[in-house]
Amino acid sequence: MSNRREFIQSTLGAAVLGSTAFQQAWAQSGLPIEQVKVLYGFPPGSSGDICARRVAEKFGGTPYSKNAGIIDSRPGAGGQIALNLLKSAPTDGSVLAMTPFSAISLYPHIFKNLQYKPFEDFTPVGTASMIHHGFAVGPMVPASVKNVKDFIAWAKANPAQASYGSPAAGSTPHFIGALLGLNQSFEFKHVPYRGSVPGVTDVVGGQIACMFTPHGDFIANHKAGKMRILATSGKTRSPFVPDVATFAEQGFPELTVEEWFGFYAPAKTPANVVQAANAAINAALKDKGVQDALTVVGLIPYGGSAADQLKSSQVELERWGPLIKRIGFSVDS
């Protein structure tokens, strides 16, 4: 929504726009708030961090918030630190978190002592962007390796070097790599990092063979010839690296994954606040500057309702349960 009048008309109708009773009720709702703080559980500089910042910057001057939002980076534990903070945050809309769906739909299958209950402690607000994950190799892997099948052959011939990085243990990229090794019967050692940036640095530097992570974190190095993206995880090819075939095109349809970054509020956040926040997110995603910033890092602006996000997270929860059980990964905390 571009301004307060449009928001009111869309939610309650133009007939009540001029009523004193409605204006009083609006003032008592606490909206717009002064400023929104967005918790993000991974290090600055990654594609997700850029997404959170660019969207939050557009919150100012909307029916949701008077001022632009700010990012509170709380990296660690695969995003759990940020979500643990959200659990106890005020329910007035002043604190949101942005997270990949793995922290909502995968972690319940992984962490025996998860300190939050995703479907009880949080309220979906809106989906910011869609992610295709990428599988990229660096200079440790010979130039003759052109695709996933080539890599599997190389990994089987060089087991001591067959290791891969991911932005966190228990993340979706971690499991894509684990499934590749498991399904193709080769030992594929996982090296977890605290976010994508340090892992990409190690791949480029030749300290590790390859990495799975949102493919936007590879694009600059791929185009510069410092890394080679061998596959992407979308249902169709990425519009950002259309020369790279998907896993499915290369004969690995089970590795098709389209993840998303979503905004969440604490549970019991009033419906009108969630609606205002959702409207602000969707409006931000229509801004050309935001769209350009997301596409630079390989993210696809998405949007939609809070109900859509809830349904998607439930679908992923059901999909990943048996897969994670097969992989056999879990942690005690």
DAWO-V331326 format. One record per residue. RES is the residue in one letter. D_LAST is the distance of its C-alpha to the last C-alpha in Angstrom with 2 decimals. Layout:
# DAWO-V331326
res=(RES/RES)
d_last=(D_LAST/D_LAST)
This chain:
# DAWO-V331326
res=(M/S/N/R/R/E/F/I/Q/S/T/L/G/A/A/V/L/G/S/T/A/F/Q/Q/A/W/A/Q/S/G/L/P/I/E/Q/V/K/V/L/Y/G/F/P/P/G/S/S/G/D/I/C/A/R/R/V/A/E/K/F/G/G/T/P/Y/S/K/N/A/G/I/I/D/S/R/P/G/A/G/G/Q/I/A/L/N/L/L/K/S/A/P/T/D/G/S/V/L/A/M/T/P/F/S/A/I/S/L/Y/P/H/I/F/K/N/L/Q/Y/K/P/F/E/D/F/T/P/V/G/T/A/S/M/I/H/H/G/F/A/V/G/P/M/V/P/A/S/V/K/N/V/K/D/F/I/A/W/A/K/A/N/P/A/Q/A/S/Y/G/S/P/A/A/G/S/T/P/H/F/I/G/A/L/L/G/L/N/Q/S/F/E/F/K/H/V/P/Y/R/G/S/V/P/G/V/T/D/V/V/G/G/Q/I/A/C/M/F/T/P/H/G/D/F/I/A/N/H/K/A/G/K/M/R/I/L/A/T/S/G/K/T/R/S/P/F/V/P/D/V/A/T/F/A/E/Q/G/F/P/E/L/T/V/E/E/W/F/G/F/Y/A/P/A/K/T/P/A/N/V/V/Q/A/A/N/A/A/I/N/A/A/L/K/D/K/G/V/Q/D/A/L/T/V/V/G/L/I/P/Y/G/G/S/A/A/D/Q/L/K/S/S/Q/V/E/L/E/R/W/G/P/L/I/K/R/I/G/F/S/V/D/S)
d_last=(41.34/43.59/44.58/44.38/47.41/46.08/42.78/44.73/47.08/44.40/42.45/45.17/48.42/51.27/53.18/51.13/50.90/53.69/53.07/52.63/50.32/47.94/48.02/47.16/44.27/42.94/43.17/41.32/38.42/37.17/37.64/37.90/35.28/35.87/33.01/29.71/26.64/24.41/20.82/19.83/16.48/18.04/20.73/24.34/26.80/25.09/26.69/24.18/24.84/28.53/28.30/26.65/29.28/32.27/31.58/30.78/33.97/35.99/34.81/37.55/40.77/39.42/39.45/35.73/35.88/38.69/37.09/35.13/31.36/29.33/26.04/23.30/21.18/17.61/16.21/12.76/9.35/11.64/13.16/10.41/12.00/15.27/14.34/12.79/16.20/18.08/16.92/18.96/21.65/25.29/26.45/29.70/28.78/28.53/24.88/23.60/20.83/21.46/18.89/19.22/18.89/15.91/13.62/15.50/16.48/14.18/10.59/11.27/12.10/9.17/5.77/6.27/4.87/6.26/8.31/11.39/13.67/15.51/18.73/18.97/17.83/19.59/23.13/24.14/26.88/28.03/27.46/28.44/28.73/28.37/26.91/28.12/25.95/27.89/28.03/29.84/31.09/32.52/35.32/33.71/34.58/38.36/40.24/41.44/38.04/38.81/36.47/33.51/35.69/37.03/33.57/32.60/35.83/35.16/31.61/32.97/35.72/33.51/30.27/29.57/29.49/27.69/24.40/23.09/21.06/19.00/17.83/14.08/12.00/11.63/14.68/17.90/19.80/17.38/18.16/21.83/22.15/20.40/22.76/25.70/25.20/24.57/27.51/29.84/29.06/28.32/25.58/23.89/21.47/18.74/18.46/15.87/17.22/16.48/18.75/21.89/24.35/23.43/23.08/26.46/27.96/27.04/28.46/31.63/31.91/31.74/28.67/26.96/28.75/27.27/24.63/23.49/22.98/24.98/28.47/29.74/28.04/30.37/33.61/35.24/34.67/35.72/38.94/39.53/39.31/36.42/34.08/34.94/33.10/33.59/32.24/30.79/28.75/30.85/33.19/35.99/36.49/35.17/38.03/36.99/37.34/39.67/40.74/37.37/37.08/34.07/32.04/33.93/37.26/36.47/35.71/31.94/31.73/28.34/26.87/28.32/25.73/26.68/23.76/24.31/23.35/23.47/23.88/22.20/23.18/21.64/22.47/25.97/27.36/31.05/32.34/34.98/32.51/30.42/33.75/34.90/31.74/31.98/35.65/34.96/32.44/34.94/37.75/35.96/35.39/39.15/39.96/41.32/39.85/36.33/37.03/38.38/35.41/33.00/35.22/35.49/31.81/31.95/30.63/32.60/33.14/32.28/32.42/32.93/32.09/28.97/29.74/29.84/26.37/25.01/26.82/25.60/21.91/22.57/24.42/21.67/19.12/21.63/22.47/19.15/17.90/20.28/20.03/16.32/17.00/19.87/18.04/15.62/12.49/9.02/5.65/3.79/0.00)
